[in-house]
Amino acid sequence: MSTIEYNLLSDTELVVRLKEGEHDAYSEIYQRFFGLLYAFTYRRLNDEEESMDILQELFTDIWLKRETLEVPVLSSYLHRAVRIKMITLMVHRDVKENCIQSFKSFMEDDTIITDHLIREKQLTTMIEKEVRLLPDSVREIFLSSKQTNKQI
């Protein structure tokens, strides 16, 4: 019985073996791409913990969805998936910050009800504006995930 040298396999061969449930193929994909994806993610987020969380979620998703993955080019698939996860994180981060600021202002203002309605409308407008700025495919994925309350 010969031993497979996974580090010599092409990305395409690794994906085929991953879809067949070979954990060693998954490990090779992880080893081959983790460093590059981490550098890519950290450079944009400048946050080690968030970068690690995104990659952990990505690689967990890959293993859990391995049988149904449609991956023509592995590196492109991984980078696109990381970008979608980063955009989602940034949108959530912005929404959270806006909510916190809005709540602080809400608590300090005497015209609470009117201010609340105005800020709610402003926040909704800001969220819609940010979502409109997303690339079409990312926007569709984001909106569909919000309609079904699922994570991307």
N, CA, C and O atoms as a GROMACS GRO file, in nm:
protein
  608
    1MET      N    1   0.085  -0.118   0.000
    1MET     CA    2   0.000   0.000   0.000
    1MET      C    3   0.089   0.124   0.000
    1MET      O    4   0.177   0.137   0.085
    2SER      N    5   0.066   0.213  -0.094
    2SER     CA    6   0.149   0.333  -0.103
    2SER      C    7   0.089   0.445  -0.019
    2SER      O    8  -0.032   0.453   0.001
    3THR      N    9   0.177   0.530   0.029
    3THR     CA   10   0.134   0.645   0.108
    3THR      C   11   0.118   0.764   0.016
    3THR      O   12   0.206   0.792  -0.066
    4ILE      N   13   0.008   0.834   0.030
    4ILE     CA   14  -0.017   0.952  -0.053
    4ILE      C   15   0.056   1.070   0.006
    4ILE      O   16   0.047   1.097   0.126
    5GLU      N   17   0.130   1.141  -0.078
    5GLU     CA   18   0.196   1.264  -0.035
    5GLU      C   19   0.104   1.380  -0.074
    5GLU      O   20   0.108   1.430  -0.186
    6TYR      N   21   0.024   1.420   0.020
    6TYR     CA   22  -0.078   1.522  -0.006
    6TYR      C   23  -0.017   1.656  -0.046
    6TYR      O   24  -0.078   1.732  -0.121
    7ASN      N   25   0.103   1.683   0.003
    7ASN     CA   26   0.166   1.811  -0.032
    7ASN      C   27   0.205   1.816  -0.180
    7ASN      O   28   0.235   1.924  -0.231
    8LEU      N   29   0.205   1.702  -0.248
    8LEU     CA   30   0.238   1.700  -0.391
    8LEU      C   31   0.113   1.705  -0.480
    8LEU      O   32   0.124   1.720  -0.601
    9LEU      N   33  -0.003   1.691  -0.420
    9LEU     CA   34  -0.127   1.692  -0.497
    9LEU      C   35  -0.164   1.834  -0.538
    9LEU      O   36  -0.134   1.931  -0.468
   10SER      N   37  -0.231   1.845  -0.652
   10SER     CA   38  -0.280   1.976  -0.696
   10SER      C   39  -0.400   2.016  -0.610
   10SER      O   40  -0.459   1.933  -0.540
   11ASP      N   41  -0.435   2.143  -0.617
   11ASP     CA   42  -0.552   2.191  -0.543
   11ASP      C   43  -0.678   2.115  -0.587
   11ASP      O   44  -0.762   2.080  -0.504
   12THR      N   45  -0.689   2.090  -0.716
   12THR     CA   46  -0.805   2.019  -0.768
   12THR      C   47  -0.814   1.877  -0.712
   12THR      O   48  -0.921   1.831  -0.673
   13GLU      N   49  -0.699   1.809  -0.707
   13GLU     CA   50  -0.698   1.673  -0.651
   13GLU      C   51  -0.732   1.675  -0.502
   13GLU      O   52  -0.801   1.586  -0.452
   14LEU      N   53  -0.684   1.776  -0.432
   14LEU     CA   54  -0.717   1.788  -0.290
   14LEU      C   55  -0.867   1.807  -0.268
   14LEU      O   56  -0.925   1.748  -0.177
   15VAL      N   57  -0.929   1.888  -0.352
   15VAL     CA   58  -1.073   1.912  -0.339
   15VAL      C   59  -1.150   1.782  -0.364
   15VAL      O   60  -1.246   1.752  -0.294
   16VAL      N   61  -1.108   1.706  -0.465
   16VAL     CA   62  -1.174   1.578  -0.494
   16VAL      C   63  -1.164   1.486  -0.372
   16VAL      O   64  -1.263   1.425  -0.332
   17ARG      N   65  -1.046   1.478  -0.314
   17ARG     CA   66  -1.026   1.391  -0.198
   17ARG      C   67  -1.100   1.446  -0.074
   17ARG      O   68  -1.151   1.369   0.007
   18LEU      N   69  -1.105   1.578  -0.062
   18LEU     CA   70  -1.181   1.639   0.048
   18LEU      C   71  -1.328   1.600   0.038
   18LEU      O   72  -1.390   1.562   0.138
   19LYS      N   73  -1.383   1.609  -0.083
   19LYS     CA   74  -1.524   1.574  -0.104
   19LYS      C   75  -1.552   1.428  -0.071
   19LYS      O   76  -1.664   1.391  -0.038
   20GLU      N   77  -1.447   1.345  -0.080
   20GLU     CA   78  -1.461   1.203  -0.045
   20GLU      C   79  -1.442   1.181   0.105
   20GLU      O   80  -1.451   1.068   0.153
   21GLY      N   81  -1.417   1.289   0.178
   21GLY     CA   82  -1.407   1.281   0.324
   21GLY      C   83  -1.267   1.252   0.377
   21GLY      O   84  -1.252   1.213   0.492
   22GLU      N   85  -1.165   1.271   0.295
   22GLU     CA   86  -1.028   1.244   0.340
   22GLU      C   87  -0.979   1.360   0.426
   22GLU      O   88  -0.958   1.471   0.378
   23HIS      N   89  -0.962   1.332   0.553
   23HIS     CA   90  -0.920   1.435   0.648
   23HIS      C   91  -0.779   1.486   0.616
   23HIS      O   92  -0.749   1.602   0.639
   24ASP      N   93  -0.693   1.398   0.563
   24ASP     CA   94  -0.557   1.441   0.528
   24ASP      C   95  -0.559   1.545   0.416
   24ASP      O   96  -0.475   1.635   0.413
   25ALA      N   97  -0.653   1.533   0.323
   25ALA     CA   98  -0.666   1.634   0.217
   25ALA      C   99  -0.709   1.767   0.277
   25ALA      O  100  -0.658   1.872   0.240
   26TYR      N  101  -0.802   1.761   0.371
   26TYR     CA  102  -0.847   1.882   0.442
   26TYR      C  103  -0.729   1.947   0.515
   26TYR      O  104  -0.710   2.068   0.509
   27SER      N  105  -0.650   1.865   0.583
   27SER     CA  106  -0.534   1.917   0.657
   27SER      C  107  -0.435   1.984   0.564
   27SER      O  108  -0.377   2.087   0.597
   28GLU      N  109  -0.414   1.926   0.447
   28GLU     CA  110  -0.322   1.985   0.350
   28GLU      C  111  -0.375   2.118   0.298
   28GLU      O  112  -0.298   2.213   0.283
   29ILE      N  113  -0.504   2.126   0.271
   29ILE     CA  114  -0.564   2.253   0.228
   29ILE      C  115  -0.543   2.358   0.336
   29ILE      O  116  -0.506   2.472   0.308
   30TYR      N  117  -0.568   2.320   0.460
   30TYR     CA  118  -0.549   2.411   0.573
   30TYR      C  119  -0.404   2.459   0.579
   30TYR      O  120  -0.378   2.579   0.588
   31GLN      N  121  -0.310   2.365   0.573
   31GLN     CA  122  -0.168   2.402   0.582
   31GLN      C  123  -0.124   2.486   0.463
   31GLN      O  124  -0.043   2.578   0.477
   32ARG      N  125  -0.177   2.457   0.347
   32ARG     CA  126  -0.137   2.526   0.224
   32ARG      C  127  -0.190   2.670   0.221
   32ARG      O  128  -0.122   2.759   0.169
   33PHE      N  129  -0.308   2.694   0.276
   33PHE     CA  130  -0.372   2.825   0.258
   33PHE      C  131  -0.387   2.908   0.385
   33PHE      O  132  -0.411   3.029   0.375
   34PHE      N  133  -0.374   2.850   0.501
   34PHE     CA  134  -0.401   2.924   0.624
   34PHE      C  135  -0.315   3.050   0.634
   34PHE      O  136  -0.368   3.158   0.660
   35GLY      N  137  -0.184   3.038   0.615
   35GLY     CA  138  -0.094   3.153   0.629
   35GLY      C  139  -0.129   3.267   0.535
   35GLY      O  140  -0.133   3.383   0.576
   36LEU      N  141  -0.155   3.233   0.410
   36LEU     CA  142  -0.190   3.336   0.311
   36LEU      C  143  -0.323   3.403   0.346
   36LEU      O  144  -0.336   3.525   0.338
   37LEU      N  145  -0.420   3.322   0.384
   37LEU     CA  146  -0.551   3.378   0.418
   37LEU      C  147  -0.546   3.461   0.546
   37LEU      O  148  -0.614   3.563   0.558
   38TYR      N  149  -0.463   3.417   0.641
   38TYR     CA  150  -0.450   3.495   0.765
   38TYR      C  151  -0.388   3.631   0.734
   38TYR      O  152  -0.437   3.734   0.781
   39ALA      N  153  -0.281   3.633   0.655
   39ALA     CA  154  -0.215   3.760   0.620
   39ALA      C  155  -0.314   3.851   0.547
   39ALA      O  156  -0.322   3.971   0.576
   40PHE      N  157  -0.388   3.795   0.454
   40PHE     CA  158  -0.488   3.871   0.377
   40PHE      C  159  -0.594   3.930   0.471
   40PHE      O  160  -0.628   4.048   0.460
   41THR      N  161  -0.644   3.849   0.562
   41THR     CA  162  -0.750   3.892   0.653
   41THR      C  163  -0.698   3.994   0.754
   41THR      O  164  -0.762   4.096   0.779
   42TYR      N  165  -0.583   3.965   0.812
   42TYR     CA  166  -0.527   4.054   0.915
   42TYR      C  167  -0.493   4.191   0.856
   42TYR      O  168  -0.513   4.294   0.921
   43ARG      N  169  -0.441   4.192   0.733
   43ARG     CA  170  -0.405   4.318   0.667
   43ARG      C  171  -0.528   4.409   0.654
   43ARG      O  172  -0.516   4.531   0.663
   44ARG      N  173  -0.644   4.351   0.634
   44ARG     CA  174  -0.765   4.432   0.616
   44ARG      C  175  -0.836   4.464   0.747
   44ARG      O  176  -0.891   4.573   0.763
   45LEU      N  177  -0.834   4.371   0.842
   45LEU     CA  178  -0.906   4.392   0.968
   45LEU      C  179  -0.818   4.451   1.077
   45LEU      O  180  -0.868   4.519   1.167
   46ASN      N  181  -0.689   4.426   1.070
   46ASN     CA  182  -0.594   4.470   1.172
   46ASN      C  183  -0.637   4.424   1.312
   46ASN      O  184  -0.624   4.497   1.410
   47ASP      N  185  -0.689   4.302   1.317
   47ASP     CA  186  -0.734   4.246   1.443
   47ASP      C  187  -0.709   4.096   1.440
   47ASP      O  188  -0.770   4.022   1.362
   48GLU      N  189  -0.617   4.051   1.525
   48GLU     CA  190  -0.576   3.911   1.525
   48GLU      C  191  -0.692   3.818   1.559
   48GLU      O  192  -0.712   3.716   1.493
   49GLU      N  193  -0.767   3.852   1.662
   49GLU     CA  194  -0.877   3.766   1.707
   49GLU      C  195  -0.986   3.754   1.601
   49GLU      O  196  -1.034   3.644   1.574
   50GLU      N  197  -1.024   3.865   1.540
   50GLU     CA  198  -1.127   3.860   1.436
   50GLU      C  199  -1.078   3.783   1.314
   50GLU      O  200  -1.154   3.709   1.252
   51SER      N  201  -0.950   3.801   1.280
   51SER     CA  202  -0.893   3.727   1.167
   51SER      C  203  -0.896   3.577   1.193
   51SER      O  204  -0.934   3.499   1.106
   52MET      N  205  -0.856   3.538   1.314
   52MET     CA  206  -0.857   3.396   1.349
   52MET      C  207  -1.000   3.342   1.351
   52MET      O  208  -1.024   3.230   1.305
   53ASP      N  209  -1.094   3.419   1.402
   53ASP     CA  210  -1.234   3.376   1.405
   53ASP      C  211  -1.288   3.351   1.264
   53ASP      O  212  -1.355   3.251   1.239
   54ILE      N  213  -1.257   3.442   1.173
   54ILE     CA  214  -1.303   3.427   1.035
   54ILE      C  215  -1.246   3.301   0.973
   54ILE      O  216  -1.318   3.225   0.907
   55LEU      N  217  -1.117   3.277   0.993
   55LEU     CA  218  -1.055   3.158   0.934
   55LEU      C  219  -1.106   3.030   0.998
   55LEU      O  220  -1.125   2.930   0.930
   56GLN      N  221  -1.127   3.033   1.128
   56GLN     CA  222  -1.181   2.914   1.195
   56GLN      C  223  -1.320   2.883   1.138
   56GLN      O  224  -1.352   2.767   1.111
   57GLU      N  225  -1.400   2.986   1.122
   57GLU     CA  226  -1.534   2.967   1.067
   57GLU      C  227  -1.528   2.915   0.924
   57GLU      O  228  -1.604   2.826   0.886
   58LEU      N  229  -1.437   2.972   0.844
   58LEU     CA  230  -1.421   2.929   0.705
   58LEU      C  231  -1.384   2.782   0.696
   58LEU      O  232  -1.448   2.705   0.625
   59PHE      N  233  -1.280   2.742   0.769
   59PHE     CA  234  -1.234   2.604   0.759
   59PHE      C  235  -1.334   2.506   0.821
   59PHE      O  236  -1.342   2.391   0.778
   60THR      N  237  -1.407   2.549   0.920
   60THR     CA  238  -1.514   2.465   0.975
   60THR      C  239  -1.623   2.445   0.870
   60THR      O  240  -1.670   2.334   0.849
   61ASP      N  241  -1.663   2.555   0.804
   61ASP     CA  242  -1.764   2.546   0.699
   61ASP      C  243  -1.718   2.452   0.587
   61ASP      O  244  -1.797   2.372   0.537
   62ILE      N  245  -1.591   2.462   0.548
   62ILE     CA  246  -1.540   2.377   0.441
   62ILE      C  247  -1.553   2.230   0.478
   62ILE      O  248  -1.598   2.149   0.398
   63TRP      N  249  -1.514   2.196   0.600
   63TRP     CA  250  -1.523   2.056   0.641
   63TRP      C  251  -1.668   2.010   0.648
   63TRP      O  252  -1.702   1.901   0.602
   64LEU      N  253  -1.754   2.093   0.706
   64LEU     CA  254  -1.894   2.053   0.722
   64LEU      C  255  -1.968   2.042   0.588
   64LEU      O  256  -2.059   1.961   0.573
   65LYS      N  257  -1.928   2.124   0.491
   65LYS     CA  258  -1.996   2.126   0.362
   65LYS      C  259  -1.915   2.057   0.252
   65LYS      O  260  -1.943   2.074   0.134
   66ARG      N  261  -1.816   1.979   0.291
   66ARG     CA  262  -1.721   1.921   0.196
   66ARG      C  263  -1.788   1.841   0.085
   66ARG      O  264  -1.742   1.845  -0.030
   67GLU      N  265  -1.892   1.769   0.116
   67GLU     CA  266  -1.955   1.681   0.016
   67GLU      C  267  -2.028   1.758  -0.093
   67GLU      O  268  -2.047   1.707  -0.203
   68THR      N  269  -2.069   1.880  -0.064
   68THR     CA  270  -2.147   1.958  -0.160
   68THR      C  271  -2.071   2.078  -0.217
   68THR      O  272  -2.127   2.158  -0.291
   69LEU      N  273  -1.943   2.090  -0.182
   69LEU     CA  274  -1.865   2.204  -0.230
   69LEU      C  275  -1.850   2.200  -0.382
   69LEU      O  276  -1.823   2.096  -0.440
   70GLU      N  277  -1.869   2.314  -0.443
   70GLU     CA  278  -1.843   2.333  -0.585
   70GLU      C  279  -1.729   2.433  -0.594
   70GLU      O  280  -1.750   2.553  -0.582
   71VAL      N  281  -1.609   2.383  -0.617
   71VAL     CA  282  -1.489   2.466  -0.610
   71VAL      C  283  -1.409   2.450  -0.739
   71VAL      O  284  -1.326   2.360  -0.750
   72PRO      N  285  -1.433   2.539  -0.839
   72PRO     CA  286  -1.355   2.529  -0.963
   72PRO      C  287  -1.207   2.562  -0.940
   72PRO      O  288  -1.119   2.492  -0.991
   73VAL      N  289  -1.180   2.669  -0.864
   73VAL     CA  290  -1.042   2.708  -0.833
   73VAL      C  291  -1.035   2.733  -0.683
   73VAL      O  292  -1.097   2.827  -0.632
   74LEU      N  293  -0.961   2.649  -0.613
   74LEU     CA  294  -0.960   2.651  -0.467
   74LEU      C  295  -0.916   2.785  -0.410
   74LEU      O  296  -0.983   2.839  -0.321
   75SER      N  297  -0.806   2.840  -0.459
   75SER     CA  298  -0.757   2.966  -0.402
   75SER      C  299  -0.858   3.079  -0.421
   75SER      O  300  -0.878   3.160  -0.331
   76SER      N  301  -0.922   3.084  -0.536
   76SER     CA  302  -1.025   3.187  -0.561
   76SER      C  303  -1.144   3.168  -0.468
   76SER      O  304  -1.197   3.264  -0.413
   77TYR      N  305  -1.185   3.043  -0.452
   77TYR     CA  306  -1.298   3.012  -0.364
   77TYR      C  307  -1.268   3.057  -0.222
   77TYR      O  308  -1.352   3.120  -0.158
   78LEU      N  309  -1.149   3.024  -0.172
   78LEU     CA  310  -1.113   3.058  -0.034
   78LEU      C  311  -1.106   3.209  -0.014
   78LEU      O  312  -1.156   3.261   0.085
   79HIS      N  313  -1.043   3.279  -0.109
   79HIS     CA  314  -1.032   3.425  -0.096
   79HIS      C  315  -1.170   3.491  -0.103
   79HIS      O  316  -1.198   3.585  -0.028
   80ARG      N  317  -1.255   3.443  -0.191
   80ARG     CA  318  -1.390   3.499  -0.202
   80ARG      C  319  -1.469   3.474  -0.073
   80ARG      O  320  -1.538   3.564  -0.024
   81ALA      N  321  -1.458   3.355  -0.019
   81ALA     CA  322  -1.529   3.322   0.105
   81ALA      C  323  -1.480   3.409   0.220
   81ALA      O  324  -1.560   3.455   0.302
   82VAL      N  325  -1.349   3.432   0.227
   82VAL     CA  326  -1.292   3.517   0.333
   82VAL      C  327  -1.340   3.661   0.316
   82VAL      O  328  -1.376   3.726   0.414
   83ARG      N  329  -1.342   3.710   0.193
   83ARG     CA  330  -1.389   3.847   0.168
   83ARG      C  331  -1.535   3.863   0.212
   83ARG      O  332  -1.570   3.963   0.275
   84ILE      N  333  -1.618   3.767   0.179
   84ILE     CA  334  -1.759   3.774   0.219
   84ILE      C  335  -1.771   3.776   0.371
   84ILE      O  336  -1.849   3.854   0.426
   85LYS      N  337  -1.695   3.692   0.439
   85LYS     CA  338  -1.700   3.688   0.585
   85LYS      C  339  -1.649   3.820   0.645
   85LYS      O  340  -1.703   3.867   0.745
   86MET      N  341  -1.544   3.880   0.584
   86MET     CA  342  -1.494   4.008   0.634
   86MET      C  343  -1.596   4.119   0.614
   86MET      O  344  -1.618   4.201   0.703
   87ILE      N  345  -1.659   4.122   0.497
   87ILE     CA  346  -1.760   4.225   0.470
   87ILE      C  347  -1.875   4.213   0.568
   87ILE      O  348  -1.923   4.313   0.622
   88THR      N  349  -1.919   4.091   0.590
   88THR     CA  350  -2.027   4.069   0.687
   88THR      C  351  -1.987   4.117   0.825
   88THR      O  352  -2.065   4.183   0.893
   89LEU      N  353  -1.865   4.085   0.866
   89LEU     CA  354  -1.814   4.128   0.996
   89LEU      C  355  -1.811   4.281   1.004
   89LEU      O  356  -1.853   4.339   1.104
   90MET      N  357  -1.760   4.346   0.899
   90MET     CA  358  -1.749   4.492   0.901
   90MET      C  359  -1.887   4.558   0.904
   90MET      O  360  -1.906   4.658   0.973
   91VAL      N  361  -1.982   4.503   0.830
   91VAL     CA  362  -2.118   4.558   0.832
   91VAL      C  363  -2.176   4.543   0.972
   91VAL      O  364  -2.236   4.637   1.025
   92HIS      N  365  -2.158   4.426   1.032
   92HIS     CA  366  -2.209   4.404   1.168
   92HIS      C  367  -2.140   4.497   1.267
   92HIS      O  368  -2.204   4.551   1.358
   93ARG      N  369  -2.010   4.515   1.249
   93ARG     CA  370  -1.933   4.604   1.338
   93ARG      C  371  -1.986   4.747   1.327
   93ARG      O  372  -2.006   4.813   1.429
   94ASP      N  373  -2.008   4.794   1.204
   94ASP     CA  374  -2.059   4.930   1.184
   94ASP      C  375  -2.199   4.946   1.241
   94ASP      O  376  -2.230   5.046   1.306
   95VAL      N  377  -2.282   4.848   1.218
   95VAL     CA  378  -2.419   4.854   1.271
   95VAL      C  379  -2.415   4.856   1.423
   95VAL      O  380  -2.488   4.933   1.486
   96LYS      N  381  -2.332   4.773   1.481
   96LYS     CA  382  -2.320   4.769   1.627
   96LYS      C  383  -2.274   4.904   1.681
   96LYS      O  384  -2.331   4.955   1.778
   97GLU      N  385  -2.171   4.961   1.620
   97GLU     CA  386  -2.120   5.091   1.666
   97GLU      C  387  -2.227   5.199   1.651
   97GLU      O  388  -2.244   5.282   1.740
   98ASN      N  389  -2.297   5.198   1.539
   98ASN     CA  390  -2.405   5.297   1.519
   98ASN      C  391  -2.516   5.280   1.622
   98ASN      O  392  -2.572   5.377   1.671
   99CYS      N  393  -2.547   5.155   1.654
   99CYS     CA  394  -2.650   5.129   1.756
   99CYS      C  395  -2.606   5.180   1.892
   99CYS      O  396  -2.684   5.241   1.965
  100ILE      N  397  -2.481   5.156   1.926
  100ILE     CA  398  -2.429   5.202   2.055
  100ILE      C  399  -2.434   5.354   2.062
  100ILE      O  400  -2.479   5.411   2.161
  101GLN      N  401  -2.386   5.420   1.957
  101GLN     CA  402  -2.388   5.566   1.955
  101GLN      C  403  -2.531   5.619   1.959
  101GLN      O  404  -2.561   5.716   2.029
  102SER      N  405  -2.617   5.556   1.885
  102SER     CA  406  -2.757   5.598   1.884
  102SER      C  407  -2.820   5.581   2.022
  102SER      O  408  -2.895   5.667   2.068
  103PHE      N  409  -2.789   5.471   2.088
  103PHE     CA  410  -2.845   5.446   2.220
  103PHE      C  411  -2.792   5.547   2.322
  103PHE      O  412  -2.867   5.596   2.406
  104LYS      N  413  -2.662   5.579   2.314
  104LYS     CA  414  -2.605   5.679   2.404
  104LYS      C  415  -2.676   5.813   2.386
  104LYS      O  416  -2.713   5.879   2.482
  105SER      N  417  -2.692   5.852   2.261
  105SER     CA  418  -2.761   5.978   2.233
  105SER      C  419  -2.906   5.972   2.278
  105SER      O  420  -2.959   6.069   2.333
  106PHE      N  421  -2.968   5.861   2.257
  106PHE     CA  422  -3.106   5.840   2.298
  106PHE      C  423  -3.123   5.860   2.448
  106PHE      O  424  -3.218   5.923   2.492
  107MET      N  425  -3.030   5.807   2.525
  107MET     CA  426  -3.038   5.816   2.671
  107MET      C  427  -3.010   5.958   2.721
  107MET      O  428  -3.057   5.996   2.828
  108GLU      N  429  -2.936   6.037   2.644
  108GLU     CA  430  -2.898   6.172   2.687
  108GLU      C  431  -2.998   6.278   2.642
  108GLU      O  432  -2.996   6.390   2.692
  109ASP      N  433  -3.084   6.245   2.550
  109ASP     CA  434  -3.171   6.344   2.487
  109ASP      C  435  -3.305   6.355   2.560
  109ASP      O  436  -3.361   6.256   2.607
  110ASP      N  437  -3.356   6.481   2.567
  110ASP     CA  438  -3.486   6.504   2.629
  110ASP      C  439  -3.602   6.467   2.536
  110ASP      O  440  -3.711   6.431   2.581
  111THR      N  441  -3.576   6.475   2.409
  111THR     CA  442  -3.681   6.443   2.312
  111THR      C  443  -3.663   6.298   2.266
  111THR      O  444  -3.641   6.271   2.148
  112ILE      N  445  -3.672   6.210   2.360
  112ILE     CA  446  -3.637   6.069   2.337
  112ILE      C  447  -3.718   6.006   2.224
  112ILE      O  448  -3.659   5.943   2.136
  113ILE      N  449  -3.846   6.020   2.224
  113ILE     CA  450  -3.928   5.949   2.126
  113ILE      C  451  -3.900   6.000   1.985
  113ILE      O  452  -3.878   5.921   1.894
  114THR      N  453  -3.900   6.132   1.967
  114THR     CA  454  -3.872   6.189   1.836
  114THR      C  455  -3.732   6.154   1.791
  114THR      O  456  -3.711   6.114   1.676
  115ASP      N  457  -3.637   6.169   1.880
  115ASP     CA  458  -3.498   6.138   1.848
  115ASP      C  459  -3.484   5.991   1.810
  115ASP      O  460  -3.412   5.958   1.715
  116HIS      N  461  -3.550   5.905   1.882
  116HIS     CA  462  -3.543   5.762   1.855
  116HIS      C  463  -3.591   5.732   1.713
  116HIS      O  464  -3.528   5.656   1.640
  117LEU      N  465  -3.702   5.790   1.675
  117LEU     CA  466  -3.757   5.765   1.542
  117LEU      C  467  -3.664   5.818   1.433
  117LEU      O  468  -3.643   5.752   1.331
  118ILE      N  469  -3.608   5.936   1.456
  118ILE     CA  470  -3.515   5.994   1.359
  118ILE      C  471  -3.391   5.907   1.346
  118ILE      O  472  -3.348   5.876   1.235
  119ARG      N  473  -3.334   5.868   1.459
  119ARG     CA  474  -3.212   5.786   1.457
  119ARG      C  475  -3.237   5.647   1.397
  119ARG      O  476  -3.152   5.592   1.327
  120GLU      N  477  -3.352   5.594   1.425
  120GLU     CA  478  -3.386   5.464   1.366
  120GLU      C  479  -3.390   5.475   1.214
  120GLU      O  480  -3.339   5.388   1.143
  121LYS      N  481  -3.451   5.583   1.166
  121LYS     CA  482  -3.457   5.603   1.021
  121LYS      C  483  -3.317   5.626   0.964
  121LYS      O  484  -3.284   5.573   0.858
  122GLN      N  485  -3.234   5.705   1.034
  122GLN     CA  486  -3.097   5.729   0.989
  122GLN      C  487  -3.017   5.599   0.986
  122GLN      O  488  -2.943   5.572   0.891
  123LEU      N  489  -3.032   5.519   1.090
  123LEU     CA  490  -2.960   5.392   1.097
  123LEU      C  491  -3.004   5.299   0.984
  123LEU      O  492  -2.921   5.234   0.921
  124THR      N  493  -3.133   5.293   0.960
  124THR     CA  494  -3.184   5.211   0.850
  124THR      C  495  -3.128   5.259   0.718
  124THR      O  496  -3.088   5.178   0.634
  125THR      N  497  -3.124   5.389   0.698
  125THR     CA  498  -3.070   5.447   0.576
  125THR      C  499  -2.922   5.414   0.561
  125THR      O  500  -2.876   5.378   0.452
  126MET      N  501  -2.846   5.425   0.670
  126MET     CA  502  -2.703   5.394   0.666
  126MET      C  503  -2.680   5.246   0.633
  126MET      O  504  -2.592   5.214   0.554
  127ILE      N  505  -2.757   5.159   0.693
  127ILE     CA  506  -2.742   5.016   0.665
  127ILE      C  507  -2.774   4.988   0.519
  127ILE      O  508  -2.700   4.916   0.452
  128GLU      N  509  -2.884   5.044   0.470
  128GLU     CA  510  -2.922   5.022   0.331
  128GLU      C  511  -2.815   5.076   0.236
  128GLU      O  512  -2.787   5.016   0.133
  129LYS      N  513  -2.757   5.190   0.271
  129LYS     CA  514  -2.651   5.249   0.188
  129LYS      C  515  -2.530   5.157   0.183
  129LYS      O  516  -2.475   5.132   0.076
  130GLU      N  517  -2.488   5.106   0.299
  130GLU     CA  518  -2.372   5.016   0.304
  130GLU      C  519  -2.398   4.887   0.227
  130GLU      O  520  -2.309   4.836   0.158
  131VAL      N  521  -2.517   4.836   0.238
  131VAL     CA  522  -2.551   4.712   0.167
  131VAL      C  523  -2.551   4.738   0.016
  131VAL      O  524  -2.508   4.652  -0.061
  132ARG      N  525  -2.600   4.855  -0.028
  132ARG     CA  526  -2.600   4.888  -0.171
  132ARG      C  527  -2.459   4.899  -0.226
  132ARG      O  528  -2.438   4.876  -0.345
  133LEU      N  529  -2.360   4.933  -0.141
  133LEU     CA  530  -2.222   4.947  -0.186
  133LEU      C  531  -2.152   4.813  -0.206
  133LEU      O  532  -2.046   4.806  -0.268
  134LEU      N  533  -2.210   4.707  -0.153
  134LEU     CA  534  -2.151   4.574  -0.167
  134LEU      C  535  -2.158   4.530  -0.313
  134LEU      O  536  -2.250   4.569  -0.385
  135PRO      N  537  -2.060   4.450  -0.358
  135PRO     CA  538  -2.071   4.392  -0.493
  135PRO      C  539  -2.202   4.312  -0.504
  135PRO      O  540  -2.251   4.259  -0.405
  136ASP      N  541  -2.256   4.304  -0.626
  136ASP     CA  542  -2.387   4.242  -0.646
  136ASP      C  543  -2.396   4.103  -0.585
  136ASP      O  544  -2.491   4.072  -0.513
  137SER      N  545  -2.298   4.019  -0.613
  137SER     CA  546  -2.306   3.881  -0.563
  137SER      C  547  -2.300   3.876  -0.412
  137SER      O  548  -2.371   3.798  -0.349
  138VAL      N  549  -2.216   3.959  -0.352
  138VAL     CA  550  -2.203   3.962  -0.206
  138VAL      C  551  -2.332   4.017  -0.144
  138VAL      O  552  -2.379   3.966  -0.042
  139ARG      N  553  -2.389   4.122  -0.208
  139ARG     CA  554  -2.512   4.180  -0.158
  139ARG      C  555  -2.625   4.077  -0.159
  139ARG      O  556  -2.702   4.066  -0.063
  140GLU      N  557  -2.635   4.000  -0.269
  140GLU     CA  558  -2.740   3.899  -0.277
  140GLU      C  559  -2.724   3.794  -0.167
  140GLU      O  560  -2.823   3.754  -0.104
  141ILE      N  561  -2.602   3.751  -0.144
  141ILE     CA  562  -2.577   3.652  -0.039
  141ILE      C  563  -2.612   3.711   0.096
  141ILE      O  564  -2.676   3.646   0.178
  142PHE      N  565  -2.569   3.835   0.121
  142PHE     CA  566  -2.595   3.899   0.250
  142PHE      C  567  -2.745   3.915   0.273
  142PHE      O  568  -2.796   3.880   0.380
  143LEU      N  569  -2.816   3.966   0.173
  143LEU     CA  570  -2.960   3.988   0.188
  143LEU      C  571  -3.035   3.856   0.205
  143LEU      O  572  -3.128   3.847   0.284
  144SER      N  573  -2.993   3.755   0.130
  144SER     CA  574  -3.061   3.626   0.143
  144SER      C  575  -3.035   3.565   0.280
  144SER      O  576  -3.123   3.499   0.336
  145SER      N  577  -2.916   3.585   0.335
  145SER     CA  578  -2.887   3.531   0.469
  145SER      C  579  -2.969   3.603   0.575
  145SER      O  580  -3.009   3.542   0.674
  146LYS      N  581  -2.995   3.730   0.556
  146LYS     CA  582  -3.075   3.806   0.653
  146LYS      C  583  -3.222   3.767   0.644
  146LYS      O  584  -3.293   3.768   0.746
  147GLN      N  585  -3.270   3.734   0.524
  147GLN     CA  586  -3.410   3.694   0.509
  147GLN      C  587  -3.437   3.559   0.575
  147GLN      O  588  -3.547   3.534   0.624
  148THR      N  589  -3.335   3.472   0.574
  148THR     CA  590  -3.354   3.339   0.633
  148THR      C  591  -3.291   3.329   0.771
  148THR      O  592  -3.295   3.222   0.833
  149ASN      N  593  -3.233   3.440   0.821
  149ASN     CA  594  -3.166   3.443   0.952
  149ASN      C  595  -3.056   3.340   0.963
  149ASN      O  596  -3.037   3.281   1.070
  150LYS      N  597  -2.983   3.317   0.855
  150LYS     CA  598  -2.872   3.223   0.857
  150LYS      C  599  -2.742   3.299   0.844
  150LYS      O  600  -2.738   3.410   0.790
  151GLN      N  601  -2.633   3.238   0.896
  151GLN     CA  602  -2.502   3.298   0.878
  151GLN      C  603  -2.450   3.263   0.740
  151GLN      O  604  -2.488   3.162   0.681
  152ILE      N  605  -2.362   3.349   0.690
  152ILE     CA  606  -2.302   3.324   0.559
  152ILE      C  607  -2.192   3.222   0.576
  152ILE      O  608  -2.127   3.185   0.479
   0.00000   0.00000   0.00000
